[in-house]
């Protein structure tokens, strides 16, 4: 019982080491990995090479699968290059299995020792996070040694020998057992290395080992598909395509199992090396041969997992991928995209409001209220998403960006509420009192509305780019809006003096709408202050002189 517990704890340590390496690499190089995986992969060979490189870096094809499915789910990447990356990931994990079979017992304590020193002394720096990666790599190497040490006594048990002796080379049965190994150990790498050890101990024959290795590949595909269950259909298609490719590989190798086993057995290699060598050869040939078919596989997966229409009536976040929370830079980028989406909804609400002012139909009023519900839902989603970002892992720049996103999201949510209240005021005036604006008054409101809409767009652009010149321009536009608002208020009073009936009837509403637009404009222009405050304060004071 103690031996089995030692084996399970070693497997758990391997999983934990892999997790530490993945999160550490993503925290240091997350944004760079995103660029590598989501850009410049239009050519299949480049995507294939990117999959090999990233998997070698994060030490896990499952980690690569999480990244790729996340990017596809967010619309950053199409399915075809994503499948090419996953084929490269299969080759990358096979190569890493070969590297980890070398005698690296001296490397594990060295990595853990140096990693702890760097991580504890420079925890919030890049060097500290690289120390975290070194700790993870050291734990992985140590775990592999412990797995071999713990499994060796188990293999001497008579019952275990009988169990493995029952595997007679039936490829389907062996593949099923190998898949279970990968699922239990949460790693195809551990399953392959365990298979190599069992082969070296003479407990299983080479044909059985081949079946277990192929099954371990399939198990990792099943694991990735189960992990992607929380993704959108677009993200799940990546895991599905990768799993189908591994099942096709099983079908293709079945007719050649005996000749392949005889050829491998004739090589002057140790049994463990033969198993690892087959793993590298099988994955490399399978993935290279299937690379030209990724377009066809993408269309097939789209047919199997079509997009489901959202009938809930309330907008749902598109970019807030929970798997990116372990990488703060990626999580902040997701929150930025979702916040800009809220800005697009506010722009649509403003356009609807103008049409209502001009006598639009009741349907527009209902649509505007529905859009405000969408704004509230997305604002809550962004707020809760950012609350889950580990603040201690953020750099000073990312901390500022975190605060900027929260501030803009709050401002946009308030803007949505103001626009909805403006709609209510207009409807009350038109339905209860049946009054309408004068032509001059409506023209003035439309002019101010156009200026407000332009400032919203410029404010979102400043938030996204952080450009100081654009921020200064936004403050100038705010000052111009303020001057225009005062001029229109004076013009309205002039019409009252001229006894214009429509102006008298709608005077209160007219002035309230101008005041509401002034508040909206302040909310839209707030991003300029954030950008300029991070630079020279003198520029801010100069541009903001006399601006409310």
N, C-alpha and C positions, 0 to 999 in steps of 0.2 A: 504493500500500500504506500509506504514511504517513497519507494522508487517511482511509482506512478505520479505521486505528488511532485517529486522533483522534476519529472519530465514536463508536467503541466505548468509548473512555475517557470521552467526554462523557456517554454513556448510563450508564456505570458510576458516574460522579460524581452523576448525577441520582438513581440508585438509592440511593447512599450518603447523599446529602442527605436523601432521604425517610426513610431508616432513622434518621438522627440526629434529625430532627424528631419522628418517631413515638415513639422511646424517650424523648426529652427531655420531650415533652408528657405521656407516661404516667408518668414518674417524678415530675413535679410535680403533675399533676392526675389520676393514675391512679385513685385511690379515688373522686374526684368523677365521672369518666367512668363508672366502674362503677355508681355510683348512678343516673346519668342513663340508662344503657342497660339496667340490670336492674330499675329501679323506675319506677313511674309511666308505663309504656308499654303499659298494658292497652288504651288507645284507639289505634286505628290512626293517626289523624292525628298524635298526639303522638309515636308511634314513628317515623313518617315524618319528622317535623321533627327528631327526635333524630338520625336517620341523616344528614340534611343537615348539621346543626351539627357533629357529631363529625367527619365526613369533612372539612369545611372546616377544622377545627382541626388534625387530624393529617395533612392534605394527601394522603390516600391512601385510596381505597375498599378496597384490599387490607388496610390496617391496620385499618379498621373491621370488615372481614370476620373478621380474626383475633380481634378482641375479642368479636364477637358469637358466633362459633362456639365460643369458649372458654366463654362464659357459658351457652350452651345445653348444651354437653357437661357442665358442672358442675351442671346443673339449676337455675341461677339465673334462667333465662328460658325461656319456652315457644317453640315454633317459629313460631307465628303472628306475634307482635310482632317476632321476629327477622327474618322475611322482609320485614315492613314497614320495618324499619330498613335492610335492604339495598337496598330500592327507593329510600329516601331517600339512601343513600350514592351511588347512581348519579347522582342529581340533583346532589348535592354535588360530585362530581368533575367534572361538566360545568361547574358554575359556577366552580370553581377554574381550569379550562382557560381560561375567558373572562377571569378576572382576570389570569392569567399572560401573556396576549397583549398587555397594555399595556406601554408602554415603561418598564420598571423597571430599566434598566441602572444607574442611579445608586444604586438601593437595595441591590444585591448587595454591593458593597464596604463600604457603611456597616454592613450587618448583620453581615458577617464580622468587621469591625474591632471593633465594639462587643461582639459575641458572644465573641470571644477574650478581650477585657479582662475581662468579667464572669466567664467560665468559669474563667480561670486565677487570678483574684484571690479568687473566692468559690466554689470548686469544690464544696464540700459543702453549699451553701445553695440555697434556692429560686432566688435571683437567678442563681447559677452555672448551674443547670439551664436557666433561661430563656435564659441566654447560649448554652448548647448548642443550644437551639432556634433562636436567631437565626443561629448558624453554619450549621445545616442549611438554613434558608430561604435564606440567602445562597448556599450551594452549589447549591441547586436552581435559583435564578435564573441563576447563572453557568453551570450545566450546560445550561440551555435555550438560552442564547446560544451556547454552544460547539457544541451540536447543530446549530443553524441554520448557524453558520459552517462547520462541518465538512461538512455535507450539501450546501452550495451548490456546491462544486467537483465533488462526485460527480454531481450532477444535470446537469452540463455534459458528462459523458462520453457518447459516442455509444451505447455498449452499454446504459447505464442508460436513455437516452431510448427506445431500441428496446424495452427491457423494459417500461417503463411504457406505451409505446404499445400493447403487446399487451393491456393491460387496456381492454377496449372497453365496459365497463358491465354485464357479466354480474354480477349482484348476489352470487350465491353464490361465484363465483371471487374477486371483490373482497373479500368478507367474509372468505374464507379467508386472503387475503394480509394483510388488516388484523389478523386474529387472530394471525398469525405475527409481525407487527410488535410487537404488545403483548407476546407471550410472550418475544421476543428482548430487548426493551427493559425487560422486567419492569415495565411501566407502560403503562396505556392512555392516560394523559395525554401521555406522550412520543410515542406513536403518533399521537394526534389532532393534536398540534402539528406533527409531521413531515408529516402529511397536509395540513394547512393550508399549510405552506411549499411543498410540491410543487404544490399547486393554484395558489398565488400565482405560482409560477415558470412556470406554463403547461404543466407536464409531464403532468398528468392532468386529465381533464375533471371537471365537477361530479358527474355520476352515479357515476363511479369513486370520487371522494372520499367520497360518501355511503356507498358500499359499504365503503370502508376504515374509516370511522368506526364503522359498525355492527359490523364485524368486530373492531375494537379493543375495543369493549364486550364482545363474546363472548370475546375473548382474556383479558380481565381476569377474566371468570367462570371460564374454564378454569383460569387461574392460581390463583384462590381455591380451586377444588375440589381441585387438586393439592396446595396448601398444607395443606388440611384432612385429608389422607390419614392423618395420625397421630392424628386426633381419634376420638372414639367415633362410632358411627352417628348419634347425636343431633346432634353437631357437623357432620358431613358433610352432613346434610340441609339445613342452612342454605345452604351453598355450592351444593348441587345445585339447590335452589329458585331461587336467584339466577341460576344458569346457564340453567335452563329458561326463566325469564322473558326473558332476553336472546335466546334462540333463538326464542321466541314473537314477540318484537318484530321479528326478521328476517322471519318469515313474514307478519306483519301489514303490513309496509311494502312488501313485494314488489309488490303490485298497483298501488301509488301512486307507484312510483319515478319514472316519466317525468313525470307531472304535477307532482310535488313538485320535481323538478329544474328544470323549466321555470319554476315559480313563484319558486324561489329565485334562478334566473338573472336574472329580471326585476327583482330588487331592486337598488337603486342602492348596492350595497356592494362593497367590495373582495373578491376571491375568498377570501382568508384569513378575512375576517369572516363570509362566507357559510358556510364550513365550520364554524367555531366556533359560529355561530348555529344551524346545523342540529343540532349536537351537543347544545346546551342544549335546543332545542325538542324534539328526538326523545326524549331521556331524560326530560324533564319530562312530556310527553304520555303516553309509554309507562308510566311509573311511576304517574302519577295514575290512568290508566285501569285498571291492573292492581291497584291497592291494594285494592279491594273483594274481590279473589279470593284473598287471602293465606290465608284459612282453608281453602279448597278445595285450594290448592297444598300447604299443610302436610299435609293428609290424604294427598294423592298421594305426597309425598316419604316419609311414614311407611310407605306401602305399598311403595314402591320400595326403601327401605333400612330394613327392620325390625331391631329389636334382636336381636343374636345372644346366645343363652344362653352363659354362661361355664361350661364343663365341666371347667375345670382343677382344681377342688376347693380352690384357695387363693384367698383374697380378694385383689382387686386394688384399688389406689387409685382413687377416684372423682373426687377434687377436685384432684389434683396436676397441673395443666395446665402443660406445659413452656413454652407460649407466654407465660405470665404471668411468667416469670422475669425478663424485661426490665423489669418493673414491680414492684419489691420489695414495695410495699404490697399488691398483689394476690396475689403469691406467698405472703406471710405469712398473708393471709386464707385462702388455699387450704390451707396447712399447718395452720392452726387447725381448719378443718372436718374434715380427715383425722384429726387427733389426737383430736378429740371422737368421731369414729367408733371409734377404738381404745378410748376410754372406754366406749362402748356395748357393745363386745365383752367388755370386762372385767366389765361389769355382768351380761351374759348368762352368763359363766363363773361368777360368784358364785352366780347363781340355780341353775345346774346343780349346783354343789358342794353347796348346801343339800339339793337333792333326793337326791344321792348319800349324804349323811350320814343322810338319813331312810330309806335303803334303796332308792334308785332303781335302775332297771335298768341293765344293762351298756351299752346304747346311749347313755345319757347320758354315761357315761365316755368313750366314743369321740368323742362330739360335743364334749366339753369339751377333749379333746386337739387336735381339729381347730381349735377356736377359738383355742387358744394358738398354733398354726401361723399362723393368720390375723393374730393380734396381732404376731407376729415379722415377718411379711411386710410389714405396713403400717408398723411401726416402722422397718424398713430403708428403705422407700420414702420416708417422711417425712425421715429422716436424710439420705439422698442428695439429696433435693429441696432441703432447706435448705442443703446444702453447695454447691449451685449458685447460690444467691442472692448477687448481688454485694454483699458487706458494705460496700464503700467507698461505695455509693450509699444506705446506710441512715442515717436520722436517729438521734439518740440514743434516741428513744422506740422506733423500729423495732428498734434493736439490742437493747434490753431485751426486746422482745417475741420476737425471734428466740431469745434465750437461754431465755425462759420456755417456748416451745414445745418446744425440745430437752429441757429438764429434765422437763417433764410426760411427753413421749413416752418418755424413759428410765424414769421411775418407773412408767408403765403397763406397759412391757415387763417390768420386774422383777416387777410385781404378777402378770402372767400366768404367769411362771415359778413364783412362790410358790404360786399356786392349783393349778398342775399338780402340784407336789410334794405339796401337801396331799391332792390326789386319790390320788396314789400311796400315801401313808401310810395313808389310809382303806382303800384296796383291799387292801393287804398285811395289815392287821389283820383284815379281814372274811374274806378268802379263805384266808390261811395259818392263822390262829388261830380263825377263825369266832367272834369275839367281837363284841358290839354294845354301844352306849352304853346307860346307864340312862335311864329316862324323864326324870329330873331333869337329867342331864348333857346329853341331847339338847336339852331345852328351853333350857338355858343357852346352848349353842352357837348355837341358832337365834336367841335374843335378841341375842347379840353380833353375829351375822351381819346381822340387820336394822339394827342401829346402824351397822355397817360399810358396808352398802349405802347408807344415807342419807348418810353422810359422803362416799362416792364421788360421789354426785350433787351434793352441795353443793360439793365441791371442783372439779368440772367447771364448775359455774355460776360460782364465783369466778374460775376461769381465764378464762372467756369474758367476764365482765362487768367484772372488776377492781374490784368494789364493796368498799370497805373495811369497811362494816358486816357484809356477808356473810362477809368474811374473819375478822373478830373472832368472829362466830358459829361459824365452822368451828373456830377454836382452842378455843372453849368446848366444842364437841362432842368435840374431841380429848381434852380434859381429862376430860370426863364418861366417854368411852370407857375411858380409863385407870383411872378409879375403878371402873367396872363390871368391867373385866378383873381387877382386884385382888380385888373382892368375890367374883367367880365362882371364882377360884383358891382363896380361903379356903373357899368352900362345898364345893368338890370335896374338899379335905383333910378337911373335916368328915364327908363321906360315907365317906371311907376309914377315919376313926376309928370310924364306925358299922358297919364291916365289910360295906358294900354290895358284893356279889360283882362285879356288872357294872362298878362304879366302879373296883374294884381291878384287874380285867382290862384295862380301857381307860385306866388312869390316865396312862401315858406318852403315849399318843396324844392324850388330852384336853388335857393341858398343852401339848403341842407345837402343837396346833391353835390354842389361845388365843394362844400366842406368835407364831404365824404371822399371826393376825388383827391382833395388835398392830403387827407390821411393815407389814402392808397398810394399816392405818389411818394410820401415819406417812407412807407414800407418798401416800395420798389427800389428806392435809391439808397437804402441802408447798406447795400453791399459795397458801395463806393467807399464808405468810411472804413470798413474792415480792411480793404486793400491799401488805402492810403495810410492808415494807422500803422501798418506793418512796415512802412517806408519812412520817409522824412515827414515829421509832423508839421514842418513849416509849410509844405505843399498843401496839407489838409487845412491848416488855418487860413491860408491865403484863399483857397477855393471856397471855403465854407463861410467866409466873412459875409455876414448879413443873411445867411440862409438858415431857415428854421428847420 
